[in-house]
Amino acid sequence: MSVVFPRPSNNTVHGSKDKRLMAEVKASPLKHFVTAKKKINGIFEQLGVYIKESSAFLEDTHRNGELDPITTEEQVQEVRGYLSKVAGIGEVLARRHMKVVFFGRTSNGKSSVINAMLCDKVLPSGIGHTTNCFLRVEGTDGNEAFILTEGSDERKSIKTVNQLAHALHQDEALDAGSLVCVMWPKAKCALLRDDLVLVDSPGIDVTTELDSWIDKFCLDADVFVLVANSESTLMQTEKSFFHKVNERLSSPNIFILNNRWDASASEPEYMEEVRRQHMDRCTNFLVDELGVVDRAQACDRVFFVSAKEVLQARSQKAQGMPEAGGALAEGFQARMFEFQNFERRFEECISQSAVKTKFEQHTVRAKQISETLRLIMDSVHVASQEQRLYCMRTKEDRQERVEFIDQQLHLLTADCKAKIKKITEEVEKQVSNALAEEIRKLNYLVDDFHKDFHPSTVVLKVYKNELHKHIEEGLGKNMSERCSMAITSALQVTQTEMIEGLKPLLPDPTREQVDKLVTRRCFSLSYDLACDRLCGDFQEDISFHFSLGWTMLVNRFLGAKNARRALMGYNDQVPRSMALTPLSSSAPPFPQTSLTQEELMVSMATGLASLTSRTSMGVLVVGGVIWKAVGWRMIALSVGLYGLLYVYERLTWTTRAKERAFKRQFVDYASEKLQLIVSYTGSNCSHQVQQELAGVFAQLCQQVDVTRQNLEDEIADMSSKVELLDRLQSKAKLLRNKAGWLDSELNMFTQQYLQQSK
């Protein structure tokens, strides 16, 4: 619910309404109070709605945990306290009315003056009737008159003045200090329609408890009317009472009515002299003794009237009879005009005084409240604006940071890929070269193997397995000594460069802990050569072979492989299958060479050998040729030497010789096989390095992604806060403007009603 502001399109309506209200004010001065009361009640009603809206806004803002504090607990409590205060003031204003109290000595005609002003016999008056308590005459919207006694809510219906007089005298609980409210229908009396309350009092000469009367009935009175008897002078009792009133109240509004002035008509020659004397005494009392008015104003506060005549004339007029009819003393019209003049001055005075006394203090308080709320809303507006600017700057900073991270991460990714590619190529080359060098030195590694050797099948199998393990461990150890330290050092350098390159993309707390967040395990290359599988199909040949035998000669000239082909009579057109065990399931197959010129020569030699072996004639022909060439002695000597050499070689073909032959054959075979996996082993090691570096880079990128996501979340949070602060800023601005509008309304009220009352 919000305060409703008058729209520009309704200016005409409000203008006509104000003109109508001003016309009513001009018609009756009492309307001035009525319109002022209606205006101030409307302002306080809207002020209450505004405070309620402001309190809810401040409480919601204060409880909002998403924002930094914009409002304080003191502000929330202060505005919440205004709710009850303004509600209480509104209730007081709704009950506010103009109050006039009539005082005087007994039988001076106080009740008659009230009846004359009401144009009806409302209160008992006349011979035999004296007011024995305070009577408060107030208008009621009903059609029935009733009275309310002090301390009771019972409505006692009255229809005539006699019933009222009877009810007052029958109630023994009433004393001079008691109050009886006479609720008279507004439809019967126009004066009571304008929030006017008239209070009749007992004679001030019948009690000494004047101080209690003042405290109970006079502190909220707007006008005091002293009803004096024009047939006598002001008595000390009357003066003493009003001195007490003047001490308790600041400059009270006092009118003096010299009642029963119709008695002066019997002595017209002394009328002016007596009037002048009464006027001087009353003026001196008001000006010199009380000091409530100056001499220029005193003439408008002292009047000479006859309340009985005015009541009689007005009663006749109400019955449709002439006002001047009946037994009225001479000079009635002048006295009637004097009474009307009193009523006009009284209405002007009480309306202006009541507006000032009843509304000025509350108006000032309302202006203070509206100004305080305006300042609070202005502070909220400023605080939300400052926080919005901070959020906008933070959001822009985070967006720039995200863009910087994206750009730098793209560049660093390309740089790290290049570094990884470079180091992997270097590792592959280094490992391949080292392995090739180790293969060339394989015979030394095999020679260092010392186990029991025996040509039996079981022992050979165990010997091979142990030799495979020795080769595997020896090559791995040598490769580690050659490559691992350099590769590990290069790997660590590259990792450090990647970490240092990505550190600027991380927040400060993460930078300090990046070594803990990124796992850097102890890296070591794995050279899985798998010698047992690679050389598993090795077939040793440790049987005796004479060095000058036909087989060995062919083998010497053609090579072991080609010699076997030549001697066994086959070619490479249909190669024998060979069980090869690669390094792994993904190891490349061994290449098969095509038929070469060397193999063609082997085929020709094979054909020639087959021809000579099948024909003894060929042997005889060759033997004959040699016989004729060198003679038999040379042949015998050669055969003898040949035989001695054969016997020597046969005798020296021991187990150790067989082991040396085995190792030589194994070195040749293993070297050939290991050459096939040089490239693969280099690629495998480079892949390990690549995986290690890629893992470190992935962890770094993960930390960067976490940082980027945190920035994105912060940007979204800042956007949400900016939207919320925009709404708060708009609401605070609206409420601030409403406070300004209420202040302008109060200023207009002050200018229109309060300043005119001064």
Disulfide bonds with the S-S distance in Angstrom:
none
